Amino acid sequence: MAEPNNTAKHDWKPASYNEAPNERIVDLGCGTGELTLRLEELVGQEGLVIGVDASESMIGKAKENGVANLFCSDIQNLMVPNKFKDFTGTFDAVFTNLALHWCKQNPHGAVRAAKTLLRPGGRFVGEFGGHMNGVGLRHAIAQVLERRGKVPSDPWFLPQPEEYAKILESEGFKVEHISINPQIIILQRSLADFVYGLFRASYLKDVEDEEAREIAQEVSGIYSLRAHGPLVCNITKPPPTFLLLLARRWSMFSSSRQDEHRARQEREQLGAQKRKAERMEAHERRMNKQNEDAAHAKAKRARRHQRGVADDPVGYFSKFFSIVFALLLTYALYVVYSLFF
């Protein structure tokens, strides 16, 4: 929790943090907007919530989900569109969930963006990856990438609390609370699938999908849950205020929903593969039957040809009468010849 240190004294009370109705809130790194929608419900019709994300596709999905106010911008170099410029410096709170650790290029810029948006005495609250976050997995994937001749590049900014507090203070915030608290993640899917989902857009963004899955499988072999125990991630976070509890509950729900979605996709893929195999098998049976019928007909014609007219009584009698007719004609010619010559 931090607030701009640009007033003589701001009487901030933890109990008042939940008084969100009618407030103006910015959701930095809003993603697909599920939490943004929850914030809209919280502030009511008299309040205002604006979602910001660097990804156009995420903004598009947030619009589809029903978020009213959105704009696309890199929070490290925030560019507020004219539509919302009049609200700059008037927001009661800036909220961010699992976004600040992506601001490795310019962490000061992300903090400066929050400062620019907030009114004097406004609140900046967030949760993101901190120092040593997933260190075992990051070490394992770096090892696998180096073994494959690739240069691993860690895309995350994972500071110590003291380091990030200095950044906040250097941009004019007064830090009320900042800490690292380990969280144990109980995986609902295989470790390889977890690694693939976690690193696909970062460490594995420049490799093909098949190779990315192979790398994830290798990483899971190096970093075994049986060998290392539960997966521990360190999260930098403020006290458990309403917005933070909302973020935490959503993270758990989102992970569960992603697992369900992935399981459903796998079932659909298996079903599609099964139907495809059945169609191919049916087609193969039809082709084999056609080939067998053709071979049987060909063999039958060959046998009939070998036996000649034995299998064809009509042809037999036709040839017989042809011979008799030829003999009679020959005899008639002989008789005529005898009479006249």
C-alpha positions as CSV (number, residue, x, y, z in Angstrom):
1,M,0.0,0.0,0.0
2,A,1.3,3.4,-0.9
3,E,0.0,6.9,-1.3
4,P,1.3,10.0,-3.0
5,N,3.4,12.1,-0.5
6,N,2.3,15.4,-2.0
7,T,0.0,16.7,0.8
8,A,0.7,18.1,4.2
9,K,-0.8,15.1,5.9
10,H,-3.3,12.5,4.7
11,D,-5.3,10.8,7.4
12,W,-5.4,7.3,6.0
13,K,-7.2,4.6,8.0
14,P,-7.2,1.0,7.0
15,A,-10.9,0.7,7.9
16,S,-11.8,3.3,5.3
17,Y,-10.2,1.4,2.5
18,N,-13.3,-0.7,1.9
19,E,-15.4,2.4,1.4
20,A,-15.2,2.1,-2.4
21,P,-18.7,3.1,-3.6
22,N,-18.7,6.2,-5.7
23,E,-14.9,6.1,-6.0
24,R,-12.8,6.5,-9.1
25,I,-10.4,3.5,-9.7
26,V,-8.0,2.6,-12.4
27,D,-7.1,-1.1,-13.0
28,L,-3.6,-1.1,-14.4
29,G,-2.9,-4.3,-16.3
30,C,-6.6,-5.2,-16.4
31,G,-6.2,-8.2,-18.7
32,T,-9.6,-9.6,-19.8
33,G,-11.4,-7.4,-17.3
34,E,-13.0,-9.8,-14.8
35,L,-11.6,-7.9,-11.8
36,T,-12.4,-4.6,-13.5
37,L,-16.1,-5.7,-13.7
38,R,-16.0,-6.6,-10.0
39,L,-14.6,-3.1,-9.3
40,E,-17.4,-1.5,-11.4
41,E,-20.0,-3.3,-9.2
42,L,-18.1,-2.1,-6.1
43,V,-18.1,1.6,-7.0
44,G,-21.7,1.6,-8.3
45,Q,-23.2,3.9,-10.9
46,E,-21.8,7.0,-9.3
47,G,-18.3,5.8,-9.4
48,L,-15.9,5.2,-12.3
49,V,-13.5,2.3,-13.2
50,I,-11.1,2.4,-16.1
51,G,-9.2,-0.6,-17.3
52,V,-5.7,-0.2,-18.9
53,D,-3.7,-2.9,-20.6
54,A,-0.8,-3.0,-23.0
55,S,-2.4,-5.8,-25.1
56,E,-5.0,-5.0,-27.7
57,S,-6.3,-8.5,-27.6
58,M,-6.8,-8.3,-23.9
59,I,-8.6,-5.0,-24.3
60,G,-10.8,-6.6,-26.9
61,K,-11.7,-9.5,-24.6
62,A,-12.4,-7.1,-21.8
63,K,-14.8,-5.2,-24.1
64,E,-16.5,-8.4,-25.0
65,N,-16.8,-9.2,-21.3
66,G,-18.7,-5.9,-20.8
67,V,-16.1,-3.5,-19.3
68,A,-17.3,0.0,-20.0
69,N,-14.2,2.1,-19.9
70,L,-10.9,0.9,-21.4
71,F,-7.8,2.0,-23.2
72,C,-4.7,0.4,-24.5
73,S,-1.3,1.6,-23.2
74,D,2.0,0.3,-21.9
75,I,1.8,1.3,-18.2
76,Q,5.6,1.8,-18.2
77,N,5.0,4.7,-20.6
78,L,1.4,5.6,-19.9
79,M,-0.4,7.5,-22.7
80,V,-3.9,8.6,-21.6
81,P,-6.2,9.2,-24.6
82,N,-8.1,12.5,-24.9
83,K,-11.3,10.8,-23.8
84,F,-9.9,10.3,-20.3
85,K,-7.4,13.1,-20.0
86,D,-9.8,15.2,-17.8
87,F,-9.8,12.4,-15.2
88,T,-6.0,12.4,-14.9
89,G,-5.0,13.2,-11.3
90,T,-8.6,12.6,-9.9
91,F,-8.6,8.9,-9.1
92,D,-9.1,7.7,-5.6
93,A,-7.2,4.4,-6.1
94,V,-5.0,2.7,-8.6
95,F,-5.3,-1.1,-8.4
96,T,-3.0,-3.6,-10.1
97,N,-2.9,-7.4,-9.9
98,L,-0.1,-9.5,-11.3
99,A,1.1,-6.8,-13.7
100,L,4.0,-4.9,-12.2
101,H,6.5,-7.8,-12.4
102,W,6.2,-7.4,-16.2
103,C,7.6,-3.9,-15.9
104,K,11.2,-4.8,-16.0
105,Q,12.1,-2.3,-18.7
106,N,10.9,0.7,-16.8
107,P,9.5,0.0,-13.3
108,H,9.8,3.7,-12.4
109,G,7.5,4.4,-15.3
110,A,4.8,2.1,-14.0
111,V,4.9,3.8,-10.6
112,R,4.9,7.2,-12.2
113,A,1.8,6.2,-14.1
114,A,0.0,5.5,-10.9
115,K,1.2,8.7,-9.4
116,T,-0.1,10.7,-12.4
117,L,-3.5,9.1,-12.3
118,L,-4.1,9.5,-8.5
119,R,-5.5,12.5,-6.8
120,P,-3.6,13.9,-3.8
121,G,-3.9,11.3,-1.0
122,G,-5.1,8.6,-3.4
123,R,-4.1,4.9,-2.8
124,F,-1.9,2.7,-4.9
125,V,-2.5,-1.0,-4.1
126,G,-1.2,-4.1,-5.9
127,E,0.0,-7.6,-5.8
128,F,2.8,-9.0,-8.0
129,G,5.7,-11.4,-8.1
130,G,8.5,-10.5,-5.8
131,H,12.1,-11.6,-5.1
132,M,12.8,-15.3,-5.5
133,N,9.4,-15.8,-7.1
134,G,9.5,-19.3,-8.7
135,V,13.3,-19.3,-8.5
136,G,13.5,-23.1,-8.8
137,L,11.5,-23.2,-12.0
138,R,13.3,-20.2,-13.5
139,H,16.6,-21.8,-12.8
140,A,15.4,-25.1,-14.3
141,I,14.1,-23.5,-17.5
142,A,17.3,-21.5,-17.9
143,Q,19.3,-24.7,-17.6
144,V,17.1,-26.5,-20.2
145,L,17.3,-23.5,-22.7
146,E,21.1,-23.3,-22.3
147,R,21.4,-27.0,-22.9
148,R,19.5,-26.4,-26.2
149,G,21.9,-23.6,-27.2
150,K,19.5,-20.8,-26.4
151,V,20.2,-17.7,-24.3
152,P,17.5,-17.4,-21.6
153,S,16.2,-13.9,-20.9
154,D,14.3,-13.5,-17.7
155,P,11.5,-11.0,-18.5
156,W,10.3,-10.4,-15.0
157,F,11.2,-7.7,-12.5
158,L,11.2,-9.4,-9.1
159,P,12.5,-6.9,-6.5
160,Q,13.1,-7.1,-2.8
161,P,10.5,-5.1,-0.8
162,E,13.2,-2.5,0.1
163,E,14.1,-2.1,-3.5
164,Y,10.6,-1.4,-4.6
165,A,9.9,0.8,-1.6
166,K,12.7,3.0,-2.8
167,I,11.2,3.2,-6.3
168,L,7.8,4.2,-4.8
169,E,9.4,6.8,-2.6
170,S,11.5,8.2,-5.4
171,E,8.3,8.8,-7.4
172,G,6.7,10.7,-4.5
173,F,4.8,7.9,-2.7
174,K,4.7,7.3,1.1
175,V,4.9,3.6,1.6
176,E,2.3,2.4,4.2
177,H,3.2,-1.3,3.8
178,I,5.1,-3.6,1.5
179,S,6.2,-7.2,2.1
180,I,7.0,-10.5,0.6
181,N,4.8,-13.4,1.7
182,P,5.2,-17.0,0.3
183,Q,2.2,-18.6,-1.2
184,I,2.0,-22.3,-1.7
185,I,0.4,-23.2,-5.1
186,I,-1.3,-26.6,-5.2
187,L,-1.2,-27.6,-8.8
188,Q,-4.5,-28.9,-10.3
189,R,-2.7,-30.2,-13.4
190,S,0.7,-31.7,-14.3
191,L,3.8,-29.7,-13.6
192,A,4.7,-29.7,-17.3
193,D,1.4,-28.1,-18.2
194,F,1.9,-25.6,-15.4
195,V,5.4,-24.7,-16.7
196,Y,4.1,-24.4,-20.2
197,G,1.3,-22.0,-19.2
198,L,3.5,-20.0,-16.9
199,F,6.4,-19.5,-19.3
200,R,4.8,-19.7,-22.8
201,A,4.6,-15.9,-23.2
202,S,7.9,-15.1,-21.6
203,Y,10.8,-17.6,-21.7
204,L,9.2,-19.7,-24.5
205,K,7.7,-16.9,-26.6
206,D,10.3,-17.4,-29.4
207,V,10.1,-21.1,-29.9
208,E,7.5,-23.3,-31.7
209,D,4.7,-24.8,-29.7
210,E,5.9,-28.3,-30.0
211,E,9.4,-27.4,-28.8
212,A,7.9,-25.3,-26.0
213,R,6.0,-28.3,-24.7
214,E,9.2,-30.4,-24.9
215,I,11.1,-27.8,-22.9
216,A,8.2,-27.7,-20.3
217,Q,8.5,-31.5,-20.0
218,E,12.2,-31.3,-19.5
219,V,11.8,-28.6,-16.8
220,S,9.3,-30.7,-15.0
221,G,11.8,-33.5,-14.9
222,I,14.4,-31.3,-13.4
223,Y,12.1,-29.6,-10.9
224,S,10.0,-32.4,-9.5
225,L,7.3,-31.7,-7.0
226,R,8.2,-34.9,-5.2
227,A,11.8,-33.8,-4.8
228,H,11.2,-30.1,-3.9
229,G,7.8,-30.2,-2.1
230,P,5.0,-27.7,-2.8
231,L,5.7,-24.9,-5.3
232,V,6.4,-21.7,-3.4
233,C,5.9,-18.3,-5.0
234,N,6.8,-15.1,-3.3
235,I,4.3,-12.2,-3.8
236,T,4.9,-8.6,-3.0
237,K,1.6,-7.3,-1.5
238,P,0.0,-4.8,0.8
239,P,-2.3,-5.6,3.7
240,P,-5.4,-7.7,3.0
241,T,-7.8,-4.9,2.1
242,F,-10.9,-5.5,0.1
243,L,-9.3,-4.9,-3.3
244,L,-6.4,-7.2,-2.5
245,L,-8.6,-9.9,-1.2
246,L,-10.6,-9.6,-4.4
247,A,-7.4,-10.0,-6.4
248,R,-6.3,-13.0,-4.4
249,R,-9.7,-14.7,-4.6
250,W,-9.8,-14.0,-8.3
251,S,-6.3,-15.5,-8.8
252,M,-7.5,-18.7,-7.1
253,F,-10.8,-18.8,-9.1
254,S,-9.0,-17.9,-12.3
255,S,-6.5,-20.7,-11.9
256,S,-9.3,-23.2,-11.2
257,R,-11.3,-22.0,-14.1
258,Q,-8.2,-22.2,-16.4
259,D,-7.7,-25.8,-15.2
260,E,-11.4,-26.6,-16.0
261,H,-11.1,-24.9,-19.4
262,R,-7.9,-26.8,-20.2
263,A,-9.5,-30.1,-19.1
264,R,-12.5,-29.4,-21.3
265,Q,-10.3,-28.6,-24.2
266,E,-8.4,-31.8,-23.7
267,R,-11.6,-33.7,-23.6
268,E,-12.8,-32.0,-26.7
269,Q,-9.5,-32.8,-28.4
270,L,-9.6,-36.4,-27.4
271,G,-13.2,-36.6,-28.6
272,A,-12.3,-35.0,-31.9
273,Q,-9.3,-37.4,-32.3
274,K,-11.5,-40.4,-31.5
275,R,-14.1,-39.3,-34.0
276,K,-11.4,-38.7,-36.6
277,A,-9.9,-42.2,-35.9
278,E,-13.4,-43.7,-36.2
279,R,-14.0,-42.0,-39.6
280,M,-10.6,-43.1,-40.9
281,E,-11.3,-46.6,-39.7
282,A,-14.7,-46.7,-41.4
283,H,-13.2,-45.3,-44.6
284,E,-10.5,-47.9,-44.5
285,R,-13.1,-50.6,-44.1
286,R,-15.1,-49.3,-47.1
287,M,-11.9,-49.2,-49.2
288,N,-10.9,-52.7,-48.1
289,K,-14.4,-54.0,-49.0
290,Q,-14.3,-52.3,-52.4
291,N,-10.9,-53.8,-53.1
292,E,-12.0,-57.2,-52.0
293,D,-15.2,-57.0,-54.2
294,A,-13.1,-55.8,-57.1
295,A,-10.5,-58.6,-56.6
296,H,-13.3,-61.2,-56.3
297,A,-15.0,-60.0,-59.5
298,K,-11.6,-60.1,-61.3
299,A,-10.9,-63.6,-60.2
300,K,-14.3,-64.7,-61.2
301,R,-13.9,-63.3,-64.7
302,A,-10.5,-65.0,-65.0
303,R,-11.9,-68.4,-64.1
304,R,-14.7,-68.0,-66.6
305,H,-12.2,-67.0,-69.3
306,Q,-10.1,-70.1,-68.5
307,R,-13.0,-72.5,-68.7
308,G,-14.2,-70.9,-71.9
309,V,-17.7,-71.7,-73.0
310,A,-18.1,-74.4,-70.4
311,D,-19.7,-71.9,-68.1
312,D,-21.7,-70.4,-71.0
313,P,-24.3,-72.8,-72.4
314,V,-25.6,-70.2,-74.8
315,G,-22.2,-69.8,-76.3
316,Y,-21.8,-73.6,-76.5
317,F,-25.0,-74.1,-78.5
318,S,-24.2,-71.1,-80.8
319,K,-20.9,-72.6,-81.8
320,F,-22.5,-76.1,-82.2
321,F,-25.1,-74.8,-84.7
322,S,-22.5,-72.8,-86.5
323,I,-20.5,-75.9,-87.2
324,V,-23.6,-77.9,-88.3
325,F,-24.6,-75.1,-90.6
326,A,-21.1,-75.0,-92.1
327,L,-21.2,-78.7,-92.7
328,L,-24.7,-78.6,-94.3
329,L,-23.6,-75.7,-96.6
330,T,-20.5,-77.7,-97.6
331,Y,-22.7,-80.7,-98.4
332,A,-25.2,-78.7,-100.4
333,L,-22.4,-77.2,-102.5
334,Y,-21.0,-80.7,-103.2
335,V,-24.4,-81.9,-104.4
336,V,-24.8,-79.0,-106.8
337,Y,-21.4,-79.5,-108.1
338,S,-22.1,-83.2,-108.7
339,L,-25.3,-82.5,-110.6
340,F,-23.9,-80.0,-113.0
341,F,-20.4,-81.1,-113.5
